[in-house]
Amino acid sequence: MSQVQSPQSSAPRQRLESNLSYEQFRAFTDRAFRWVGFSATFFGLAMLLVFLGDLARDIANWFQTMPAMVAERNDVYRSRVQEGEQLVARELKLVDAQMQDYLERADTPEKKAAMRKLFEEEIIPRKKAALAATMKDYEKDLESIRESTSPGSLFQYFLSHGPSNQPAEAGILPALLGSIWIGVLTVLIAVPLGVGAALYLEEYAPHTWLAKIIQVNISNLAGVPSVVFGILGAFLFVGMVFRPLEGAEVPLPWPFGGAIAARNLLGGAMTLALLTLPVIIVSSQEAIRAIPLGLRHGAYALGATQWQITSTIVLPSALPGILTGTILAMCRAIGEAAPLVLFGALLFVNQNPSLFSRFTVMPMQIFGWADRPDLAWRNNAAVASMVLLATLMSLNAVAIWMRQRAGAKARW
């Protein structure tokens, strides 16, 4: 006779089967998430390696092809100088032949003497002066001849000269200085404002509905497209601030003085400061919140004021986190191009920028070169990209060193 199990005896088995199925499902989801994470990481690393490989190939092509291009340009310059010397010799022979022709036509010794005097004292000196001025223009080509075509010399020339219409003569110096200026000015403008706003919102502002609205808006501004900030900068700084002052002279030495341009370096830095300000505020707030309340309460118990606590405990302890936000803001400012396009940064600037002058930055210069069909310009863009990455890593290294130094001093 078959035994019939009661509902009470089958309940533990159902719970066991349910627990086993749940454990199997959890193990399956864990494996799935691990594979998804591994696949995403592998894909990201693969794309990075592909990008770096393509960049390295273009940089290698630049070092391989540039010596021949420079040698070709040197030959062109030397041929121009030779043409100038030949032109001067022909013109002097022509003047001498004209003098001899006039002397043969003169029928008296007095006319011959007068004609010789006219040529020797007036016509020939004037002609030699004109030819000397012409020869100076040809001799300028001698200054463009680059005797050394070693990789170090080529790269040094690339870093120390401005752009040109010829890829063999193009350099990155104005764009490099513009990017460094933009990064430094953005940090100098945005960090004090961002840290001050974060300290006020976390330490001083009452927790009211207005403070909550401000906090939500700051968080939303961190996700606004950079193009919108470019439109804001063009309207605010160009249209309302600097255009009425355009052409005015600032009586200060370079790079702080000079004529004011409507779309200048300072306005571009202020535009990018608005772009990076939400990032600095949010990261500074997170760093301030991470400080234990016990430090504040202990300081209050010892009789310290709120400003003393903020300046001697809160701010120094939060400095590593604040510097982290500063690093992110600086990297974004140096690498941005979209807001500066709308603000009015140029693709071709052949003079070093000053505080109130027109300017360009490396992302703009790289875009201008990469957009050209010639392969030589693409190689120039690759080398400029390498310079941009090296600049970012150098500035990041300084900021990270400062953050680690500040973190080593924090004890809590």
C-alpha positions as CSV (number, residue, x, y, z in Angstrom):
1,M,0.0,0.0,0.0
2,S,1.4,3.4,-1.0
3,Q,2.1,5.9,1.7
4,V,0.4,9.3,1.3
5,Q,2.5,12.2,2.6
6,S,0.7,14.8,4.7
7,P,0.9,18.5,3.9
8,Q,2.9,19.0,7.1
9,S,5.7,16.6,5.9
10,S,5.9,18.0,2.4
11,A,6.3,21.7,3.6
12,P,10.0,21.4,4.7
13,R,10.9,19.8,1.3
14,Q,9.2,22.6,-0.6
15,R,11.1,25.2,1.5
16,L,14.3,23.3,0.8
17,E,13.7,23.2,-2.9
18,S,12.7,26.9,-2.9
19,N,16.0,27.7,-1.0
20,L,18.0,25.7,-3.5
21,S,16.4,27.3,-6.5
22,Y,17.0,30.8,-4.9
23,E,20.7,29.9,-4.3
24,Q,21.0,28.7,-7.9
25,F,19.4,31.8,-9.2
26,R,21.7,34.0,-7.1
27,A,24.8,32.1,-8.2
28,F,23.7,32.5,-11.8
29,T,23.2,36.2,-11.4
30,D,26.5,36.6,-9.7
31,R,28.2,34.8,-12.6
32,A,26.3,36.9,-15.1
33,F,27.3,40.1,-13.5
34,R,30.9,39.0,-13.3
35,W,30.9,38.2,-17.0
36,V,29.2,41.5,-17.9
37,G,31.7,43.4,-15.8
38,F,34.6,41.5,-17.3
39,S,33.3,42.0,-20.8
40,A,32.8,45.7,-20.3
41,T,36.3,46.1,-18.8
42,F,37.9,44.1,-21.6
43,F,36.0,46.1,-24.2
44,G,37.1,49.4,-22.7
45,L,40.7,48.3,-22.4
46,A,40.6,47.0,-26.0
47,M,39.3,50.3,-27.3
48,L,42.0,52.1,-25.3
49,L,44.7,49.9,-26.8
50,V,43.3,50.4,-30.3
51,F,43.3,54.2,-29.8
52,L,46.8,54.3,-28.3
53,G,48.1,52.0,-31.1
54,D,46.6,54.2,-33.8
55,L,48.0,57.3,-32.1
56,A,51.5,55.7,-31.7
57,R,51.4,54.7,-35.4
58,D,50.7,58.3,-36.5
59,I,53.4,59.6,-34.2
60,A,55.9,57.2,-35.6
61,N,54.8,58.3,-39.1
62,W,55.5,61.9,-38.1
63,F,59.0,61.1,-37.0
64,Q,59.6,59.1,-40.1
65,T,58.2,61.5,-42.7
66,M,59.0,64.9,-41.2
67,P,62.8,64.8,-41.8
68,A,62.2,64.4,-45.6
69,M,59.6,67.1,-45.6
70,V,61.9,69.5,-43.7
71,A,64.8,68.7,-46.1
72,E,62.5,69.4,-49.1
73,R,61.5,72.7,-47.5
74,N,65.1,73.5,-46.9
75,D,65.9,72.9,-50.6
76,V,63.1,75.2,-51.6
77,Y,64.4,78.0,-49.3
78,R,67.9,77.6,-50.6
79,S,66.7,77.7,-54.2
80,R,64.9,80.9,-53.4
81,V,68.0,82.5,-52.0
82,Q,69.9,81.4,-55.1
83,E,67.2,82.9,-57.3
84,G,67.5,86.2,-55.3
85,E,71.3,86.3,-55.8
86,Q,70.9,85.6,-59.5
87,L,68.3,88.3,-59.7
88,V,70.6,90.8,-58.0
89,A,73.5,89.9,-60.4
90,R,71.3,90.3,-63.5
91,E,69.9,93.7,-62.3
92,L,73.4,95.0,-61.7
93,K,74.6,93.8,-65.1
94,L,71.6,95.4,-66.7
95,V,72.3,98.8,-65.0
96,D,75.9,98.6,-66.0
97,A,74.9,97.8,-69.6
98,Q,72.5,100.8,-69.6
99,M,75.3,103.0,-68.4
100,Q,77.7,101.8,-71.1
101,D,74.9,102.3,-73.7
102,Y,74.4,105.9,-72.6
103,L,78.1,106.6,-72.6
104,E,78.4,105.3,-76.1
105,R,75.6,107.6,-77.3
106,A,77.2,110.7,-75.7
107,D,79.0,112.7,-78.3
108,T,81.2,114.9,-76.1
109,P,83.5,114.1,-73.2
110,E,81.5,116.5,-71.0
111,K,78.2,114.5,-71.6
112,K,80.0,111.3,-70.9
113,A,81.4,112.5,-67.6
114,A,78.0,113.9,-66.6
115,M,76.3,110.7,-67.5
116,R,78.9,108.6,-65.7
117,K,78.5,110.8,-62.6
118,L,74.7,110.4,-62.8
119,F,74.9,106.7,-62.9
120,E,77.6,106.3,-60.3
121,E,76.1,108.8,-57.8
122,E,72.4,108.4,-58.2
123,I,71.1,105.6,-60.4
124,I,73.5,102.8,-59.3
125,P,73.2,103.5,-55.5
126,R,69.4,103.6,-55.7
127,K,69.4,100.4,-57.6
128,K,71.7,98.7,-55.2
129,A,69.6,99.9,-52.2
130,A,66.5,98.5,-53.9
131,L,68.2,95.2,-54.6
132,A,69.5,95.1,-51.0
133,A,66.0,95.4,-49.7
134,T,64.9,92.7,-52.1
135,M,67.8,90.5,-51.0
136,K,66.8,90.9,-47.4
137,D,63.4,89.4,-48.2
138,Y,65.1,86.5,-49.8
139,E,67.6,86.1,-46.9
140,K,64.7,85.7,-44.6
141,D,64.3,82.3,-46.1
142,L,67.7,81.4,-44.7
143,E,66.3,81.9,-41.2
144,S,63.7,79.2,-42.0
145,I,66.2,76.6,-43.0
146,R,66.5,73.9,-40.3
147,E,69.9,72.3,-40.5
148,S,69.1,69.6,-38.0
149,T,66.5,67.0,-38.8
150,S,67.0,64.8,-35.7
151,P,63.8,63.7,-33.8
152,G,64.7,65.9,-30.8
153,S,65.3,68.9,-33.0
154,L,62.0,68.4,-34.9
155,F,60.0,67.9,-31.7
156,Q,61.6,71.0,-30.1
157,Y,60.7,73.0,-33.2
158,F,57.2,71.7,-33.0
159,L,56.9,72.8,-29.3
160,S,58.5,76.3,-29.9
161,H,56.8,77.6,-33.0
162,G,53.3,78.6,-34.0
163,P,51.0,77.2,-36.7
164,S,51.6,77.5,-40.4
165,N,50.0,76.6,-43.7
166,Q,52.7,74.1,-44.3
167,P,52.7,70.9,-42.1
168,A,56.5,70.8,-42.0
169,E,56.6,74.3,-40.4
170,A,53.6,74.0,-38.1
171,G,54.0,74.2,-34.3
172,I,51.8,74.0,-31.2
173,L,53.2,76.7,-29.0
174,P,50.3,79.3,-29.0
175,A,47.8,76.5,-28.5
176,L,49.9,74.9,-25.7
177,L,50.2,78.2,-23.9
178,G,46.5,78.8,-24.4
179,S,45.6,75.4,-22.8
180,I,47.9,76.0,-19.9
181,W,46.5,79.5,-19.3
182,I,42.9,78.2,-19.6
183,G,43.5,75.4,-17.1
184,V,45.3,77.6,-14.5
185,L,42.8,80.5,-14.8
186,T,39.8,78.1,-14.6
187,V,41.2,76.6,-11.4
188,L,42.0,80.0,-9.9
189,I,38.4,81.2,-10.6
190,A,36.4,78.1,-10.0
191,V,38.1,76.5,-7.0
192,P,37.6,79.5,-4.5
193,L,34.0,79.9,-5.6
194,G,33.2,76.2,-5.6
195,V,34.9,75.5,-2.2
196,G,33.3,78.6,-0.7
197,A,29.8,77.5,-1.9
198,A,30.4,74.0,-0.6
199,L,31.4,75.2,2.8
200,Y,28.4,77.5,3.0
201,L,25.9,74.9,2.0
202,E,27.4,72.3,4.4
203,E,28.4,74.3,7.4
204,Y,26.4,77.6,7.4
205,A,23.3,77.3,5.3
206,P,20.1,76.4,7.2
207,H,18.4,73.2,6.0
208,T,15.4,74.9,4.4
209,W,13.5,74.3,1.2
210,L,15.5,77.0,-0.6
211,A,18.8,75.2,0.3
212,K,17.3,71.9,-1.1
213,I,16.4,73.7,-4.3
214,I,19.9,75.1,-4.7
215,Q,21.4,71.7,-4.0
216,V,19.2,70.0,-6.7
217,N,20.1,72.7,-9.2
218,I,23.8,72.4,-8.6
219,S,23.6,68.6,-9.1
220,N,21.6,69.1,-12.3
221,L,24.1,71.7,-13.6
222,A,26.9,69.1,-13.4
223,G,25.1,67.2,-16.2
224,V,24.3,70.1,-18.5
225,P,26.0,69.8,-21.9
226,S,29.1,71.9,-22.3
227,V,27.7,73.6,-25.4
228,V,25.1,75.3,-23.3
229,F,27.9,76.9,-21.1
230,G,29.5,78.1,-24.4
231,I,26.3,79.8,-25.3
232,L,26.1,81.3,-21.9
233,G,29.7,82.5,-22.0
234,A,29.2,84.1,-25.4
235,F,26.2,85.9,-24.3
236,L,27.4,87.0,-20.8
237,F,31.2,87.6,-21.2
238,V,31.4,88.6,-24.9
239,G,28.2,90.4,-25.4
240,M,27.8,92.1,-22.0
241,V,31.3,92.5,-20.6
242,F,34.1,92.5,-23.1
243,R,32.5,93.8,-26.3
244,P,31.9,97.2,-24.9
245,L,35.5,97.3,-23.8
246,E,36.9,96.0,-27.1
247,G,40.0,97.9,-28.3
248,A,40.8,99.5,-24.9
249,E,44.4,99.2,-23.7
250,V,45.3,97.6,-20.4
251,P,48.5,99.4,-19.1
252,L,50.2,96.2,-17.8
253,P,53.2,94.3,-19.1
254,W,52.7,91.1,-21.2
255,P,50.9,88.7,-20.6
256,F,48.5,90.8,-18.4
257,G,48.2,93.8,-20.6
258,G,47.5,94.8,-24.2
259,A,44.4,95.6,-26.2
260,I,41.2,93.9,-25.1
261,A,39.5,91.6,-27.6
262,A,35.8,90.7,-27.3
263,R,36.6,87.0,-27.3
264,N,39.6,86.8,-25.1
265,L,41.4,84.3,-22.9
266,L,40.0,85.5,-19.6
267,G,36.5,85.2,-20.9
268,G,37.1,81.7,-22.1
269,A,38.5,80.8,-18.7
270,M,35.5,82.2,-16.9
271,T,33.2,80.2,-19.3
272,L,35.0,77.0,-18.4
273,A,34.9,78.0,-14.7
274,L,31.1,78.1,-14.9
275,L,31.3,74.6,-16.6
276,T,33.5,73.1,-13.9
277,L,32.0,74.9,-10.9
278,P,29.2,72.3,-10.2
279,V,31.8,69.4,-10.3
280,I,33.9,71.2,-7.7
281,I,31.0,72.1,-5.5
282,V,29.6,68.5,-5.4
283,S,33.0,66.9,-4.8
284,S,33.9,69.4,-2.1
285,Q,30.5,68.8,-0.4
286,E,31.2,65.1,-0.4
287,A,34.6,65.6,1.1
288,I,33.2,67.9,3.8
289,R,30.4,65.4,4.7
290,A,33.0,62.6,5.1
291,I,34.6,64.4,8.1
292,P,33.3,62.8,11.4
293,L,30.9,65.0,13.4
294,G,32.9,64.0,16.5
295,L,35.7,66.4,15.4
296,R,33.3,69.3,15.2
297,H,31.7,68.4,18.6
298,G,35.0,68.1,20.3
299,A,36.1,71.5,19.0
300,Y,32.8,73.0,20.1
301,A,33.4,71.5,23.6
302,L,36.7,73.2,23.8
303,G,35.2,76.6,23.0
304,A,36.1,77.0,19.3
305,T,34.0,79.1,17.1
306,Q,32.4,77.9,13.9
307,W,34.9,79.7,11.7
308,Q,37.8,78.3,13.7
309,I,36.4,74.8,13.3
310,T,35.8,75.4,9.5
311,S,39.3,76.9,8.9
312,T,41.4,74.6,11.1
313,I,39.6,71.3,11.1
314,V,37.0,71.0,8.3
315,L,38.9,72.6,5.4
316,P,42.3,70.9,6.0
317,S,40.7,67.5,6.6
318,A,38.6,67.8,3.4
319,L,41.5,69.1,1.3
320,P,42.3,65.7,-0.3
321,G,38.8,65.3,-1.6
322,I,38.7,68.9,-2.7
323,L,41.9,68.4,-4.7
324,T,40.3,65.4,-6.3
325,G,37.5,67.5,-7.6
326,T,40.0,70.1,-8.7
327,I,41.9,67.5,-10.7
328,L,38.7,66.4,-12.5
329,A,37.7,70.1,-13.2
330,M,41.1,70.9,-14.5
331,C,41.2,67.9,-16.8
332,R,37.8,68.8,-18.2
333,A,38.7,72.4,-18.7
334,I,41.9,71.6,-20.6
335,G,40.2,69.0,-22.8
336,E,37.1,70.9,-23.6
337,A,36.5,72.3,-27.1
338,A,32.8,72.6,-27.6
339,P,32.1,75.6,-25.3
340,L,35.2,77.4,-26.7
341,V,33.9,76.9,-30.3
342,L,30.8,78.9,-29.4
343,F,32.8,81.4,-27.3
344,G,35.0,82.2,-30.3
345,A,38.4,80.4,-29.9
346,L,40.2,80.4,-33.2
347,L,41.7,77.5,-35.2
348,F,44.7,79.6,-36.3
349,V,46.6,81.8,-33.9
350,N,50.2,82.5,-34.7
351,Q,51.1,84.7,-31.6
352,N,51.4,83.8,-28.0
353,P,48.2,84.6,-26.1
354,S,47.9,87.2,-23.3
355,L,45.1,87.7,-20.8
356,F,42.9,89.8,-23.0
357,S,43.9,88.6,-26.5
358,R,42.4,86.2,-29.0
359,F,43.5,82.6,-28.3
360,T,43.3,79.0,-29.2
361,V,43.7,75.7,-27.3
362,M,45.2,72.4,-28.1
363,P,41.8,70.6,-28.7
364,M,40.9,73.3,-31.2
365,Q,44.2,73.0,-32.9
366,I,44.1,69.3,-33.1
367,F,40.6,69.4,-34.6
368,G,41.8,71.9,-37.2
369,W,44.7,69.7,-38.3
370,A,42.8,66.4,-38.1
371,D,40.0,67.9,-40.3
372,R,42.4,68.4,-43.2
373,P,42.7,65.6,-45.8
374,D,46.5,65.5,-46.0
375,L,48.1,62.7,-44.0
376,A,50.9,65.0,-42.8
377,W,48.3,67.1,-40.9
378,R,46.9,64.0,-39.3
379,N,50.4,63.1,-38.1
380,N,50.7,66.7,-36.7
381,A,47.4,66.2,-34.9
382,A,48.7,62.9,-33.4
383,V,51.9,64.6,-32.0
384,A,49.7,67.4,-30.7
385,S,47.5,64.9,-29.0
386,M,50.6,63.3,-27.4
387,V,51.5,66.8,-26.1
388,L,48.0,67.3,-24.8
389,L,48.0,64.0,-22.9
390,A,51.5,64.7,-21.5
391,T,50.3,68.2,-20.3
392,L,47.3,66.6,-18.6
393,M,49.3,63.9,-17.0
394,S,51.9,66.5,-15.7
395,L,49.3,68.7,-14.2
396,N,47.5,65.7,-12.8
397,A,50.8,64.5,-11.2
398,V,51.3,67.8,-9.5
399,A,47.7,67.8,-8.2
400,I,47.9,64.2,-7.1
401,W,51.1,64.9,-5.2
402,M,49.4,67.9,-3.5
403,R,46.5,65.6,-2.6
404,Q,48.7,62.9,-1.2
405,R,50.7,65.4,0.8
406,A,47.5,66.9,2.2
407,G,46.1,63.4,3.0
408,A,49.3,62.5,4.8
409,K,48.8,65.5,7.1
410,A,45.1,64.6,7.9
411,R,44.8,62.6,11.1
412,W,41.2,61.6,12.0
